[in-house]
Amino acid sequence: MFQGFGGWHLIAILFLVLLLFGAPKLPALAKSLGQSMRIFRGEMRQMQDENPKQKKDGEAAPAATTAPAAPSEPVTPNTAEPQPKPESNA
């Protein structure tokens, strides 16, 4: 995917980022990116910690998708005659 991606390409990308965002905004951008990565890693670690506990207790891991619940009464199609559309004399 990144074949042929060299140092000059990285320098060009960094130059474009500097040009778009400006030098004063780069520290704030880097700080917010770091905070986002820290939160993401924390959430992933929390999910990994919860998963073995469920298997250990004998509970199955929750399914990603669940089927909708079956209706309590059977659904019958509407058998009423359709109403004719009023004709417009335009």
C-alpha positions in Angstrom: 0.0 0.0 0.0 2.8 2.4 0.9 5.3 1.1 -1.6 7.5 3.9 -2.8 6.6 6.2 0.1 9.8 7.8 1.1 11.2 10.5 3.2 10.6 13.2 0.6 6.9 12.4 0.6 6.8 12.7 4.4 8.5 16.1 4.2 6.1 17.3 1.5 3.1 16.2 3.7 4.5 17.9 6.8 5.0 21.1 4.7 1.4 21.0 3.5 0.1 20.6 7.0 2.2 23.5 8.2 1.0 25.6 5.3 -2.7 24.7 5.9 -2.9 25.0 9.7 -0.1 27.5 10.4 2.7 27.2 12.9 0.8 28.6 16.0 -2.0 26.0 15.7 0.2 23.0 15.3 0.9 22.4 19.1 -2.8 22.6 19.9 -3.5 20.2 17.0 -0.9 17.7 18.3 -2.2 18.0 21.8 -5.8 17.2 20.8 -4.6 14.3 18.6 -2.6 12.9 21.6 -5.6 13.2 23.9 -7.9 11.5 21.3 -5.4 8.6 21.0 -5.1 8.2 24.8 -8.9 8.0 25.1 -9.2 5.5 22.3 -6.5 3.3 23.8 -8.2 3.5 27.2 -11.5 2.4 25.8 -9.9 -0.4 23.9 -8.1 -1.6 27.0 -11.4 -1.4 29.0 -13.2 -3.5 26.4 -10.4 -6.1 26.4 -10.5 -6.3 30.2 -14.3 -6.8 30.2 -14.3 -9.5 27.6 -12.3 -12.2 29.6 -14.5 -11.5 32.6 -17.6 -12.5 30.6 -16.1 -15.7 29.4 -14.8 -16.5 32.8 -18.3 -16.2 34.4 -19.7 -18.5 31.8 -21.6 -15.8 29.9 -21.3 -15.7 26.2 -20.1 -12.5 24.6 -23.0 -10.4 23.3 -23.8 -10.9 19.7 -23.0 -8.0 17.4 -26.5 -8.2 15.8 -29.7 -9.5 17.3 -32.8 -10.7 15.5 -35.9 -8.6 16.0 -38.4 -10.0 18.5 -41.3 -12.0 17.0 -44.6 -10.3 17.1 -47.1 -11.6 19.7 -50.0 -11.8 17.2 -49.7 -12.9 13.6 -49.6 -10.2 11.1 -52.3 -10.3 8.5 -52.1 -8.3 5.3 -54.6 -5.5 4.8 -57.4 -7.0 2.7 -59.5 -3.8 2.5 -60.4 -2.6 -1.0 -58.2 0.4 -2.0 -60.1 3.6 -2.2 -60.4 5.1 -5.7 -58.5 8.3 -6.3 -60.7 11.3 -6.9 -60.5 12.5 -10.5 -59.5 16.1 -11.0 -60.9 18.1 -13.8 -58.1 20.4 -14.5 
